[in-house]
Amino acid sequence: NVSLTENVQTIGDYAFSGCVNLKSITIPTTLVSIEDSAFVDCESLISLDFSKCNSLKTIDARVFRYCSGLESIKIPKSVKKIGESAFEQCESLEKLELGNKLESVGKHFIAYTKITDLIFPGGAGVTLDIKPYALYYSNVRRVKVKSDYVIVNSYSMGVHNIKLEEVVPYVIERIQF
């Protein structure tokens, strides 16, 4: 178990990569970014405590890739960007609660997870950019989008039948197919 101290602002590239015995981590309030592949291959990681974290802005590419023990994650409301493949191959991940300041999700960000329903809660003035291939190789079947503005890029939803429900933006800036 790891509990990071309050002065930590960044978890760097590959910081805990391959720590196969890491079971839980508590993220401090001061954390601003988690960089590329910081927890990749932490297959025993089952608990992420973001409850005190209110300054995290970025979860970079491949941060939790291959963390097969994760089942549920609540992303802090302050997070604006989730990078490509951030949760790819988290094979037990069934629930991902996203924050209302989220502006961008990268390709394959939840590929090969058990997530079937995804809600982008949005917020006042937030533009959500769903990058190309964001939901490729995912099990998502229903998506709810509540941002003021939405950009749905080419192949964002993958090639399977995803039902867009409750899309309530004021402006859909661009939908590409």
N, C-alpha and C positions, 0 to 999 in steps of 0.2 A: 504494500500500500504506500502511496506517495501523496503527501500533502505539500503543495508548493507554498513558499513563504510569500508574504504580501508585497514584497518589492519586485517580484518577477513580472516583467512586462511582455516578454516574448519567450515562447518555447521554440527553439531553433530547429532547422532542418535535421531530421533523423535523430533528434535528441534521445528518444526512448525506443527507437527502432529495434525490433527484435527482442525486446524485454519480455520473453515468453512467460515469466512468472509474475508479471505486473497484473494485479487484479483490480485495483481501484486507484483513482486519482482525484484529488480535490483541487479545483482550479481557484486561484485567488481573485479577489476583486480587482486587482491591478492589471491583470493580463489583458493585452491589447491584440496580440496575434499568436496563432499557432501555425508555424511554417511547415513547408513541404515535408511530407512523410514523417512527421514528428513521432507518431505512434504506430507506424506501419508494422505489421506482423506481431502485434501484441495480442496473440490469440487467446490469452487468459483474461484479458481486460473485460470486466463485466459491469463496472460502475464508473460513471463520470459524474462528478458533482460540480455542476455549474451554478448552483443555487445562490452563491454569494457574488458571482461574476456579473458585473454590469458595464464593463468597459471593453469586452472582447468585440472586435470589429471583423476579424478575418480568420476563417478556417481554410487554410490553403489546400493545395492539391495533395491528394493521397494521404491526408493526415491520419485517418483511422482505417485505411485500407487493410484488409485481411484481419481485422479485429473480430474474429468469428464468435466471440463470447458476448458481444454487446447485443442486448435485446430491445432497449428503449433509451432514447436520448431526448432531452429537452434542451434545445439550443437557446442561449440567452437572447433576450429581445434586442440587445445592442448589435448583434451580428449582422453585417451588411453583405458579406460575400462568403459563399461556400465554393471552394475550388473543385476542379475536375477530379473525379474518382475519390472524393473525400471519404465516402463510406462504402466504396466498392468492395465487394466480397465480404461484407459483414453479414455472413449467412444467417445469423440468428436475429438480426435487426428487424423488428416488426413495427415499431412505432418511432416516428421522428417528428417532434413538435418544433416547428420553426417559429422564429421571432418575427415581430411586425415591422422591423426595419430592414428586412432582407431585400437586397436589390439585385442579387445575381447568384445563379447556381450554374456550375460548370458541367461539362459533358460527363456522362456516366456517374454522376455524383452519388447515386444510390443503386448502381448496377449490382445485380446478384444479391439483393436483400429480400426479405419477406414482406416489405412494405407494400400494401395494396391500395391504401387511401393516403392522399397527400393534400394538405391544406397549406396554402400560402396566405397567411393572415393579412398581410399588407398593413398599410397605415397611411395616414394623411400625407399626401405629397410624395409617396414612395412610388418609384418606377421599378417594376420587376422585370429583369431580363433573364428569360429562360433560354440558356445557351443551346446551340445545336447539339443534338444527341444527349441532352440532359437526362432523359428518362429511358434511353436505350438500355436494353438488357435488364430492365427492372420488371417487377411484378405489379407495378402500379396500374390500377384499372379505373380509379376515380381521382380527379384533381379538382380542388376548389381554389379559386383565385379571388382574392379580395383587395388587391392593390388598386390604387387610383389609376395607374398607367401600367400597361403590360406590353412587353415585346416577346413574342413567341417566334423563335428563329426556326430555320429549316430543320426538319427532323427532330425538333425538341421533344416531341411526344413519342418518338419511336415509331415502329411499324405495326404495333399491335393496337387493338381497339381500346384506347383510353377514352373514357367518357369525361368530358369537361363539364363539371357541374358548378352552378353558382358563380359563374364568371361575372363579377360585378365591378369591373373597373369603369371609371368615367370615360377613359379613352383607351382603346386598344391601338397602340401606336403602329404595330406592324405584326402581321401574321404571314410567315413564309412557309411554303410547302415545297 
